[in-house]
Amino acid sequence: MDDLTTPEKPVDPAWLAFGKLCRLPNLFTAWADIFAGFFIVSAFANEGVTKLNAPVIFVCLVLASSLIYSAGMILNDYFDREVDAQQRPDRPIPSGAVSAQTAMLAGFAMLVVGTMVALLGGYVYVDYAAIPWRGGAVAACLSVCVVAYDAVLKRTALAPWLMGACRFFNILLGMSLANDLPPAEAWQLLGYDAGQFLFAGGIGVYIVGVTWFARTEAVVSNRAMLGLGAALMLAGISMLGILPWFQPSIVAVGMAKSFGLWGILVLLSLALGRRVVIAICYPEPRNVQLTIKQAILSLIFYDAAITLAVCGTIWSVVIVALLFPMMGLRRWMYST
């Protein structure tokens, strides 16, 4: 008699399972936030020319963001392990590739280490950072938002706003150890001016929209929820579009560069809008998930567009180059 049993899918090796657990391809969008924030404040410190005068601080901020972002992904799967066992049993924890206890310990340890790295980064160079403790404080706020989302509020209406807050604080983290602060006459809070908050807030609201869009990605989605997500994404992009009116806070550019920024934002939005319309008209999981992937991918371009307006071509190209490792890793690891 033929054996009709279905062979079990082999369990991923530990390194691959851990990479999937961290959503490693998406990590480069967190890097793009840090790159953009750091390059922008560096440009202001050097009279419009971006120079990496503090490379160790830059590395500390990138490492801190990487650890906290990856911890958020790990803890997301840890607290969702029972749901994933039913809906997505091939994920690392329900498949047995990574134990639940290992995931929990790794996630919380990475939050602590990431926050400490950001705090210590402010004291690497004596008298460099204008507010040396600010990196640690922002990283702590980011870590609190991560835990609040993953462990407590993920199933509530506050969840998308917490996810947006995570991106908001990640942008601020990139700016946190600036050498110079805004002019004394400019409005500011904890050393951040209105333009910097607008940049971080625009990215944050955009991610609120992406999160609303992704709320039911595993099943046929509700069109009203998708529409709300699309509206919030557009609102976030619009916030980035009004940055030129906040000169010299964050986009100290002439009208030519302002038109260039608006042109890039429009082109990116049209490309994403096509996916959004398809997903709303045909809200099957595949269409929604493809839209989410493109929205996440577009984050790098939005960060690069703002960096182009402030710092010029070279540093925006550095951010866009993050697409290559991101796309390469997507061949082996999912990003949603």
C-alpha positions in Angstrom: 0.0 0.0 0.0 1.3 3.5 -0.9 2.2 5.8 1.9 -0.2 8.7 1.5 1.1 10.7 4.5 2.4 14.2 3.7 6.0 14.6 4.6 6.7 17.2 7.2 8.4 20.4 6.1 12.0 20.5 7.4 12.7 23.0 10.2 14.9 25.9 9.3 18.4 26.0 10.7 18.8 28.3 13.7 20.5 31.2 11.9 17.8 31.3 9.2 15.0 31.0 11.7 16.4 33.8 13.8 16.7 36.0 10.7 13.1 35.3 9.8 12.0 36.0 13.4 13.8 39.4 13.3 12.2 40.2 9.8 15.8 40.9 8.8 14.9 42.5 5.4 12.9 45.2 7.1 15.8 46.1 9.4 17.2 48.3 6.6 14.2 50.6 6.8 15.1 51.2 10.4 18.6 52.0 9.3 17.2 54.4 6.7 15.5 56.3 9.5 18.8 56.6 11.5 20.8 57.5 8.4 18.4 60.3 7.4 18.2 61.7 10.9 21.9 61.6 11.5 22.9 63.0 8.1 20.4 65.9 8.5 21.6 67.1 11.9 25.2 66.6 10.7 24.5 68.9 7.7 23.3 71.6 10.1 26.4 71.2 12.3 28.7 71.7 9.3 26.8 74.6 7.6 24.9 72.5 5.1 27.7 70.0 4.4 27.2 66.5 5.8 30.3 65.1 7.4 30.6 62.0 9.5 32.6 63.7 12.2 31.5 61.2 14.8 31.5 57.8 13.1 31.4 55.8 16.4 28.3 57.7 17.5 26.7 56.9 14.1 27.5 53.2 14.5 26.1 53.3 18.1 22.8 54.7 16.9 22.5 52.2 14.0 23.3 49.3 16.4 20.8 50.6 19.0 18.1 50.9 16.4 18.9 47.5 15.0 18.7 45.8 18.4 15.4 47.5 19.4 13.8 47.0 16.0 14.7 43.3 15.9 13.6 42.9 19.5 10.2 44.3 18.5 9.9 41.7 15.7 10.9 38.8 18.0 8.5 39.8 20.8 5.7 40.3 18.2 6.0 36.6 17.3 6.5 35.6 20.9 3.2 37.1 22.0 1.5 35.9 18.8 2.8 32.4 19.1 -0.6 30.8 19.8 -2.3 32.6 16.9 0.6 31.7 14.6 0.4 28.1 15.6 -3.0 28.0 13.9 -2.7 30.5 11.1 1.1 30.4 10.2 2.5 27.2 11.7 5.7 27.5 9.6 6.9 30.6 11.5 10.0 30.1 13.7 8.3 29.7 17.1 5.4 27.4 16.2 7.6 25.3 13.9 10.0 24.7 16.8 13.0 26.3 15.1 13.2 28.8 17.9 11.8 28.1 21.4 9.4 30.5 22.9 11.6 31.0 26.0 14.6 31.8 23.8 12.6 34.3 21.8 11.4 36.0 24.9 14.8 36.2 26.6 16.5 37.4 23.4 13.8 40.1 22.7 14.0 41.7 26.2 17.8 41.4 26.3 18.1 43.2 23.0 15.8 46.0 24.2 18.0 46.6 27.2 21.3 46.4 25.3 20.0 48.6 22.5 19.0 51.3 25.0 22.3 51.1 26.8 24.2 51.4 23.5 22.3 54.6 22.6 23.0 56.0 26.0 26.7 55.2 25.9 26.9 56.6 22.4 26.4 60.1 23.7 29.5 59.9 25.8 31.9 58.3 23.2 33.4 61.7 22.3 33.8 64.2 25.1 31.7 67.3 24.4 30.5 66.2 21.0 26.8 65.5 21.6 25.0 68.7 22.7 22.6 66.6 24.9 24.5 63.3 25.5 21.8 61.6 27.5 19.1 62.2 24.8 20.0 59.1 22.8 19.4 56.8 25.7 16.1 58.6 26.6 14.7 58.3 23.1 15.8 54.7 22.9 14.0 54.0 26.2 10.8 55.6 24.8 11.1 53.5 21.7 11.6 50.3 23.8 8.5 51.1 25.9 6.4 51.6 22.7 7.7 48.3 21.4 6.7 46.4 24.5 3.3 48.2 24.8 2.5 47.3 21.2 3.6 43.6 21.3 2.5 42.7 24.8 -0.6 44.8 25.6 -2.2 46.9 22.9 -1.7 45.0 19.6 -5.4 44.0 19.4 -6.7 47.5 20.2 -7.3 50.6 18.2 -4.2 52.2 19.8 -1.9 49.6 18.2 -1.3 51.4 14.8 -0.6 54.6 16.7 2.0 52.8 18.8 3.6 51.4 15.7 3.8 54.9 14.3 5.3 56.1 17.5 8.0 53.5 17.1 9.0 55.1 13.8 8.6 58.6 15.2 11.1 57.8 18.0 13.4 55.9 15.6 13.8 59.1 13.5 14.4 61.2 16.6 17.0 58.6 17.7 18.9 59.3 14.6 18.9 63.0 15.4 19.4 62.6 19.2 23.2 63.0 19.5 23.5 66.1 17.3 26.5 68.3 17.8 24.5 71.5 17.4 21.0 72.4 18.6 18.5 74.7 16.7 19.0 78.4 17.2 17.8 79.7 20.6 15.1 81.8 18.9 13.5 78.8 17.2 10.7 76.8 18.8 12.1 73.6 20.2 11.3 70.8 22.7 14.2 68.8 24.2 16.5 70.2 21.5 14.2 69.2 18.6 12.7 71.9 16.5 9.4 72.0 14.6 10.8 70.8 11.3 12.5 67.8 12.9 9.3 66.8 14.7 7.4 67.2 11.4 9.8 64.9 9.6 9.5 62.3 12.4 5.8 62.8 12.7 5.2 62.4 8.9 7.0 59.1 8.8 5.1 58.1 12.0 1.7 58.9 10.6 2.6 57.1 7.4 3.4 53.9 9.4 0.1 54.3 11.3 -1.6 54.0 7.9 0.5 51.0 6.9 -0.4 49.3 10.1 -4.1 49.9 9.7 -3.7 48.5 6.1 -2.0 45.4 7.5 -4.4 44.7 10.4 -6.1 41.8 8.6 -3.5 40.8 6.0 -3.9 37.1 6.7 -7.6 37.1 5.6 -9.9 39.0 3.3 -9.6 42.6 4.5 -12.3 45.1 5.3 -12.4 47.8 2.6 -13.2 50.5 5.1 -10.1 49.7 7.1 -8.0 49.6 4.0 -9.4 53.0 3.0 -8.5 54.4 6.5 -5.0 53.1 6.2 -4.6 54.6 2.7 -5.8 58.0 4.0 -3.4 58.0 6.9 -0.5 57.0 4.6 -1.4 60.0 2.4 -1.6 62.3 5.4 1.9 61.2 6.5 3.3 61.8 3.0 1.6 65.3 3.0 3.4 66.2 6.2 6.7 65.5 4.5 5.6 67.6 1.6 5.1 70.8 3.8 8.6 70.6 5.2 10.0 73.3 2.9 7.8 75.8 4.8 9.8 75.1 7.9 13.1 76.7 6.8 15.7 76.6 8.1 14.5 74.0 10.6 14.9 70.9 8.5 14.8 71.6 4.8 16.8 74.8 4.3 16.5 74.7 0.5 15.4 77.0 -2.3 12.3 76.5 -4.3 14.0 74.4 -7.0 14.9 71.8 -4.4 11.4 72.1 -2.9 9.8 71.3 -6.3 12.3 68.4 -6.6 11.2 67.1 -3.2 7.5 67.4 -4.1 8.1 65.7 -7.4 9.8 62.7 -5.8 7.0 62.4 -3.2 4.3 62.5 -5.9 6.0 59.8 -8.0 6.5 57.5 -5.0 2.9 58.1 -4.0 1.6 57.3 -7.4 3.5 54.0 -7.5 2.2 53.0 -4.1 -1.3 54.3 -4.9 -1.6 51.8 -7.7 -1.0 49.0 -5.3 -3.4 50.5 -2.7 -6.2 50.8 -5.3 -5.8 47.2 -6.4 -5.8 46.0 -2.8 -9.0 48.0 -1.9 -10.8 46.7 -5.1 -9.6 43.1 -4.6 -8.9 42.8 -0.8 -7.4 39.3 -0.9 -4.4 38.6 1.4 -1.9 38.5 -1.5 -2.9 41.9 -2.8 -2.8 43.4 0.6 0.5 41.9 1.5 2.1 43.1 -1.7 0.9 46.6 -0.9 2.3 46.4 2.6 5.7 45.2 1.2 5.8 48.1 -1.2 4.8 50.6 1.5 7.6 49.3 3.7 10.0 49.5 0.8 8.9 53.0 0.1 10.1 54.1 3.5 13.7 54.0 2.3 12.8 56.3 -0.6 10.9 58.8 1.6 13.9 59.0 4.0 16.2 59.4 0.9 14.0 62.1 -0.5 14.2 64.3 2.6 17.9 63.6 2.9 18.3 64.7 -0.8 16.6 68.0 -0.1 18.8 68.7 3.0 22.2 67.0 2.3 22.4 66.5 -1.4 22.8 63.5 -3.7 25.6 61.5 -2.2 24.0 60.9 1.2 20.6 60.1 -0.3 22.2 57.6 -2.6 23.7 55.9 0.5 20.2 55.5 1.9 18.8 54.2 -1.4 21.7 51.6 -1.5 20.1 50.0 1.5 17.6 48.5 -0.9 20.1 46.1 -2.3 20.7 44.0 0.9 17.0 44.4 1.7 15.8 42.9 -1.6 18.5 40.2 -1.5 17.4 39.0 1.9 13.8 38.9 0.8 14.6 35.9 -1.3 15.0 33.8 1.9 13.0 35.6 4.5 9.5 37.1 4.7 9.0 40.7 5.6 5.4 40.8 6.9 
